[in-house]
Amino acid sequence: MSEFFQLVEELAERSRVAERQAVTEEATKTSVILPLLHAWGFDVFNLNEVVPEYVADVGTKKGEKVDFAVKIDGKIAMLVEAKPITSKLGDAQFNQLFRYFSVTEARLAILTNGREAWFFSDTDAPNKMDKKPFFKFDFQSHDSDQIEELSRFRKEKFAIDQILEAASALKHTRAASNYLKAQLENPDDEFVRLVGRQIYDGSITKNVAEQLKPAIQAALDELIRDRIQDKLSITFRNSGSPESKKPLDESDTVDSGNGVMTTEEEIEAHRIIRAIGAKVVDVNRIGIRDAKSYCAILMDDNNRRPICRLYFNSPTNKSVVIFDADKNEQKHKIASIEELYLHAEALEAVITAYGQ
């Protein structure tokens, strides 16, 4: 699996280069899409596995082609439609892919521009491609869970029933997440009535709903804060033993190699920042990478996505540099790591920007 992770990182770099240099669909195919199929274990030079410009007549439309048909054991497993990396998939027309899906035995279809790949199936109706993708993969911005999901499509692991089962689960999870996010921002009447029936005795009239709505929204905000506080509490929880209550000193370090020592303060600060970011991203995406002069907190362990830098080497002069999405820096002096909470809004903002 580690080999596949490395191949995905190579694809990420290919995608970045293509975004700067590729201007045509063919360039995108060569630089990113064919390497993706290769990473999945398909022989892109073998027509028994990868068929370019696949033709399948659809009704009165003759000679239309989809960019690639991917075969396993002689049967079409996936259809791949390519767009130039300069195009946005949200604006792309993929009617051709939609039509081909219904007349081939493929159960999966992929639309990609070399920056993103959108995965479709027929979870809504048999042999009819869903209008919305069940999975989106960003070649330049992804986490380990998304790479794991991408690995399902490897030739050696390809199991259509498991993929479709996961596709259905992902679709429902995404739909539920989007609905709950909308209610957090602005609860609709139906949601207010649903909650209102659990907390109010009597009919939920329009006036009652209007009175309950602010309370319900405040409760949702409080719930989120409590969840975050629970995560933050873990940061400071100790075992209760006398040893765990001693103050930090120079011996509280972890040897990171190359003469770099990661202190317990830096580790604790990393935990705090992960807890702050837990509201908006998977905390596993918030990594730590120490250096001799500072300790970096990064998104996806990518030095192009810095969240902040911790300057904790001096016991009396500590500071943190917080970045924004445009890599602008803002330096703050702090007396203790707990003061990172005072900058939670800025930290959450950059984490949110990278997490999109």
C-alpha positions as CSV (number, residue, x, y, z in Angstrom):
1,M,0.0,0.0,0.0
2,S,2.9,2.4,0.7
3,E,3.9,2.0,-2.9
4,F,0.5,3.2,-4.0
5,F,0.7,6.2,-1.7
6,Q,4.0,7.1,-3.4
7,L,2.5,6.8,-6.8
8,V,-0.3,9.1,-5.8
9,E,2.2,11.7,-4.6
10,E,3.9,11.4,-8.0
11,L,0.5,12.0,-9.6
12,A,0.1,15.1,-7.4
13,E,3.3,16.5,-8.8
14,R,2.3,15.6,-12.3
15,S,-1.0,17.4,-11.8
16,R,0.8,20.6,-10.6
17,V,3.1,20.6,-13.6
18,A,0.2,20.0,-15.9
19,E,-1.7,22.9,-14.4
20,R,1.2,25.1,-15.4
21,Q,2.0,23.7,-18.8
22,A,-0.8,21.5,-20.2
23,V,-3.4,23.4,-22.3
24,T,-5.1,20.7,-24.2
25,E,-7.0,17.5,-23.4
26,E,-4.4,15.3,-25.0
27,A,-1.7,16.8,-22.8
28,T,-3.8,16.2,-19.7
29,K,-4.3,12.6,-20.8
30,T,-0.6,12.0,-21.2
31,S,0.6,13.8,-18.1
32,V,-2.0,12.7,-15.5
33,I,-4.8,10.3,-16.7
34,L,-2.6,7.6,-18.2
35,P,-0.3,7.6,-15.2
36,L,-3.4,7.2,-13.0
37,L,-4.5,4.1,-14.9
38,H,-0.9,2.8,-14.6
39,A,-0.9,3.5,-10.9
40,W,-4.0,1.3,-10.6
41,G,-2.0,-1.5,-12.2
42,F,-3.5,-1.4,-15.8
43,D,-1.2,-1.8,-18.8
44,V,-2.0,1.4,-20.8
45,F,-0.3,-0.1,-23.9
46,N,-2.5,-3.3,-23.9
47,L,-5.8,-2.9,-25.7
48,N,-7.1,-5.8,-23.7
49,E,-6.9,-3.6,-20.7
50,V,-7.1,0.1,-21.8
51,V,-9.0,1.0,-25.0
52,P,-8.5,4.6,-26.1
53,E,-11.2,6.4,-28.1
54,Y,-13.7,3.6,-27.4
55,V,-16.6,3.6,-29.8
56,A,-20.1,2.4,-28.8
57,D,-23.1,3.4,-31.0
58,V,-25.9,4.9,-29.0
59,G,-29.3,4.9,-30.7
60,T,-29.2,7.2,-33.7
61,K,-25.8,8.6,-32.7
62,K,-23.0,6.7,-34.5
63,G,-19.3,6.8,-34.0
64,E,-19.2,8.7,-30.7
65,K,-16.2,8.0,-28.6
66,V,-15.4,8.0,-24.9
67,D,-11.7,8.7,-24.1
68,F,-10.9,5.4,-22.4
69,A,-12.6,2.1,-21.7
70,V,-10.8,0.1,-19.0
71,K,-11.2,-3.7,-19.1
72,I,-10.8,-6.4,-16.6
73,D,-11.0,-10.1,-17.7
74,G,-12.2,-8.9,-21.1
75,K,-15.2,-6.9,-19.7
76,I,-15.5,-3.2,-19.5
77,A,-15.1,-2.2,-15.9
78,M,-14.8,1.6,-16.2
79,L,-15.3,4.4,-18.6
80,V,-13.0,7.5,-18.5
81,E,-13.9,10.8,-20.0
82,A,-11.1,13.4,-20.1
83,K,-11.3,17.2,-20.1
84,P,-8.5,19.8,-20.3
85,I,-7.0,20.7,-17.0
86,T,-7.9,24.3,-17.7
87,S,-11.6,23.4,-17.6
88,K,-13.8,23.1,-14.4
89,L,-15.6,19.8,-14.0
90,G,-18.6,21.5,-12.5
91,D,-19.0,23.3,-15.9
92,A,-18.2,20.2,-18.0
93,Q,-20.8,18.6,-20.2
94,F,-20.6,14.8,-19.9
95,N,-23.8,13.8,-21.7
96,Q,-21.7,11.5,-23.9
97,L,-20.4,9.6,-20.8
98,F,-23.9,9.4,-19.5
99,R,-25.2,7.9,-22.7
100,Y,-22.3,5.4,-22.9
101,F,-22.9,4.2,-19.4
102,S,-26.3,2.9,-20.3
103,V,-25.2,0.8,-23.4
104,T,-22.1,-0.8,-21.9
105,E,-21.5,-3.2,-19.1
106,A,-19.5,-0.7,-17.2
107,R,-20.8,0.1,-13.7
108,L,-18.3,2.9,-13.1
109,A,-17.6,6.1,-15.0
110,I,-14.9,8.7,-14.3
111,L,-14.8,12.3,-15.4
112,T,-11.4,14.0,-14.9
113,N,-9.5,17.1,-15.9
114,G,-6.2,16.0,-14.3
115,R,-6.8,18.2,-11.3
116,E,-9.8,16.4,-10.0
117,A,-11.5,13.0,-10.7
118,W,-15.2,12.5,-10.2
119,F,-16.5,9.0,-9.9
120,F,-20.0,8.0,-10.9
121,S,-22.1,4.8,-10.7
122,D,-25.7,3.8,-10.9
123,T,-26.7,3.8,-7.2
124,D,-29.9,5.7,-7.9
125,A,-31.3,3.5,-10.8
126,P,-29.8,0.4,-12.5
127,N,-27.8,1.0,-15.7
128,K,-28.4,4.8,-15.5
129,M,-25.4,6.9,-14.4
130,D,-26.1,9.0,-11.4
131,K,-26.2,12.8,-11.9
132,K,-23.9,13.4,-9.0
133,P,-20.5,11.7,-8.3
134,F,-20.2,9.4,-5.2
135,F,-16.6,10.3,-4.8
136,K,-14.3,13.2,-5.8
137,F,-10.6,13.0,-5.6
138,D,-8.3,16.1,-5.8
139,F,-4.9,15.1,-7.1
140,Q,-3.3,18.1,-5.4
141,S,-5.2,18.1,-2.1
142,H,-6.1,14.9,-0.4
143,D,-5.7,12.9,2.8
144,S,-4.8,9.3,3.6
145,D,-8.5,8.3,3.8
146,Q,-9.1,9.6,0.3
147,I,-6.0,7.8,-1.0
148,E,-7.4,4.6,0.6
149,E,-10.7,5.2,-1.3
150,L,-8.8,5.7,-4.5
151,S,-7.0,2.4,-4.0
152,R,-10.3,0.5,-4.4
153,F,-9.9,1.0,-8.1
154,R,-6.6,-0.9,-8.4
155,K,-6.8,-3.8,-10.8
156,E,-5.5,-6.3,-8.2
157,K,-8.2,-5.2,-5.7
158,F,-11.1,-4.4,-8.0
159,A,-14.3,-5.8,-6.6
160,I,-17.3,-4.1,-8.1
161,D,-19.8,-5.2,-5.4
162,Q,-17.6,-3.7,-2.7
163,I,-17.0,-0.5,-4.7
164,L,-20.8,0.0,-5.3
165,E,-21.5,-0.7,-1.6
166,A,-19.0,2.0,-0.6
167,A,-20.4,4.3,-3.3
168,S,-23.8,4.1,-1.8
169,A,-22.5,4.7,1.7
170,L,-20.4,7.7,0.5
171,K,-23.4,9.2,-1.3
172,H,-25.7,9.0,1.7
173,T,-22.9,10.3,4.1
174,R,-22.3,13.2,1.8
175,A,-26.0,14.0,1.5
176,A,-26.4,13.9,5.3
177,S,-23.4,16.0,5.9
178,N,-24.6,18.7,3.4
179,Y,-28.0,18.7,5.0
180,L,-26.6,19.1,8.6
181,K,-24.2,21.8,7.5
182,A,-27.2,23.7,6.0
183,Q,-29.1,23.3,9.3
184,L,-26.2,24.6,11.3
185,E,-26.1,27.7,9.2
186,N,-29.8,28.3,9.0
187,P,-32.3,25.7,10.3
188,D,-35.3,25.4,7.9
189,D,-38.9,25.1,8.9
190,E,-39.1,21.4,8.6
191,F,-36.0,20.9,10.8
192,V,-37.3,23.3,13.4
193,R,-40.6,21.5,13.5
194,L,-38.8,18.1,13.8
195,V,-36.8,19.3,16.8
196,G,-39.6,21.4,18.2
197,R,-41.9,18.3,18.5
198,Q,-39.3,16.9,20.9
199,I,-39.0,19.9,23.2
200,Y,-42.3,21.7,23.0
201,D,-45.7,20.6,24.3
202,G,-48.4,21.7,21.9
203,S,-48.8,22.4,18.3
204,I,-45.9,23.8,16.4
205,T,-47.5,26.8,14.8
206,K,-45.7,29.3,12.6
207,N,-45.3,31.7,15.5
208,V,-44.0,28.9,17.8
209,A,-41.5,27.8,15.1
210,E,-40.2,31.3,14.8
211,Q,-39.7,31.5,18.6
212,L,-38.0,28.1,18.7
213,K,-35.7,28.7,15.7
214,P,-33.1,30.9,17.5
215,A,-33.0,28.5,20.5
216,I,-32.5,25.5,18.2
217,Q,-29.7,27.3,16.3
218,A,-28.0,28.3,19.6
219,A,-28.3,24.7,20.7
220,L,-26.6,23.5,17.5
221,D,-23.8,26.0,18.1
222,E,-23.4,24.9,21.7
223,L,-23.3,21.2,20.6
224,I,-20.4,22.0,18.2
225,R,-18.6,24.0,20.9
226,D,-19.0,21.1,23.4
227,R,-17.7,18.6,20.9
228,I,-14.6,20.8,20.3
229,Q,-14.1,21.3,24.0
230,D,-14.2,17.6,24.5
231,K,-11.4,17.2,22.0
232,L,-9.5,20.1,23.6
233,S,-9.9,18.5,27.1
234,I,-8.2,15.4,25.9
235,T,-5.1,17.6,25.1
236,F,-4.7,18.4,28.8
237,R,-5.9,15.2,30.4
238,N,-3.2,13.4,32.2
239,S,-2.9,10.0,33.9
240,G,-3.1,11.5,37.4
241,S,0.3,10.1,38.4
242,P,2.8,12.5,40.1
243,E,5.1,12.1,37.2
244,S,2.5,13.4,34.7
245,K,2.1,16.6,36.7
246,K,5.7,17.7,36.7
247,P,6.5,20.9,34.8
248,L,8.1,20.7,31.4
249,D,11.8,20.9,31.3
250,E,14.6,20.4,28.7
251,S,14.4,16.6,29.1
252,D,10.8,16.5,27.8
253,T,11.8,16.1,24.2
254,V,11.5,13.6,21.3
255,D,14.5,13.1,19.1
256,S,13.3,13.7,15.5
257,G,16.7,12.9,14.0
258,N,19.3,15.2,12.3
259,G,19.8,16.9,15.7
260,V,16.2,18.2,15.8
261,M,14.5,17.8,19.1
262,T,10.7,18.0,19.2
263,T,9.7,19.2,22.7
264,E,6.6,18.2,24.6
265,E,5.4,21.8,24.3
266,E,5.5,21.5,20.5
267,I,3.7,18.2,20.7
268,E,1.0,19.7,23.0
269,A,0.7,22.7,20.7
270,H,0.2,20.4,17.7
271,R,-2.6,18.6,19.7
272,I,-4.3,22.0,20.4
273,I,-4.2,23.0,16.8
274,R,-5.6,19.6,15.7
275,A,-8.4,20.1,18.2
276,I,-9.1,23.6,16.9
277,G,-9.2,22.2,13.3
278,A,-11.4,19.2,14.3
279,K,-14.5,21.2,13.6
280,V,-13.7,21.6,9.8
281,V,-11.3,18.7,8.8
282,D,-10.2,15.3,9.7
283,V,-7.5,15.9,12.4
284,N,-5.2,13.3,10.8
285,R,-4.6,15.9,8.0
286,I,-3.0,18.3,10.4
287,G,0.6,17.2,10.7
288,I,3.8,18.3,12.5
289,R,7.3,18.6,10.9
290,D,10.1,19.9,13.2
291,A,13.2,21.8,12.1
292,K,16.1,23.3,14.0
293,S,14.8,26.9,14.1
294,Y,11.0,26.2,14.3
295,C,8.4,23.5,14.3
296,A,5.9,23.6,11.4
297,I,2.3,22.6,11.6
298,L,1.2,21.6,8.0
299,M,-1.9,20.5,6.3
300,D,-1.5,17.0,4.7
301,D,2.2,17.0,5.6
302,N,2.7,19.4,2.7
303,N,5.1,22.3,3.1
304,R,3.2,24.2,0.5
305,R,0.2,24.2,2.9
306,P,1.6,25.7,6.1
307,I,-0.8,26.4,9.0
308,C,1.7,27.9,11.4
309,R,5.2,27.8,12.7
310,L,6.0,27.5,16.4
311,Y,9.1,29.3,17.6
312,F,9.4,27.7,21.0
313,N,13.2,27.2,21.3
314,S,13.6,30.1,23.7
315,P,12.1,29.4,27.2
316,T,11.3,33.1,27.7
317,N,10.5,34.3,24.2
318,K,7.9,32.2,22.5
319,S,5.9,33.1,19.3
320,V,3.8,31.6,16.6
321,V,3.5,32.6,13.0
322,I,0.1,31.9,11.5
323,F,-0.4,31.8,7.8
324,D,-3.5,32.5,5.7
325,A,-4.5,30.7,2.5
326,D,-2.3,33.1,0.4
327,K,0.8,32.3,2.6
328,N,0.7,35.7,4.3
329,E,2.2,35.6,7.8
330,Q,1.1,37.1,11.1
331,K,3.4,36.7,14.1
332,H,2.1,36.6,17.6
333,K,4.1,36.4,20.9
334,I,2.6,34.0,23.4
335,A,3.5,33.4,27.0
336,S,2.2,29.8,27.1
337,I,0.9,27.3,24.6
338,E,-2.6,27.8,26.0
339,E,-2.6,31.2,24.4
340,L,-3.0,29.4,21.0
341,Y,-6.7,29.4,21.9
342,L,-6.7,33.2,21.5
343,H,-5.8,32.7,17.8
344,A,-8.3,29.8,17.1
345,E,-10.2,31.9,14.6
346,A,-7.1,32.6,12.4
347,L,-6.0,28.9,12.7
348,E,-9.4,27.6,11.8
349,A,-9.6,30.0,8.8
350,V,-6.4,28.7,7.2
351,I,-7.3,25.1,8.0
352,T,-10.7,25.6,6.4
353,A,-9.2,27.1,3.3
354,Y,-6.8,24.2,2.8
355,G,-9.5,21.6,3.6
356,Q,-11.8,22.7,0.8
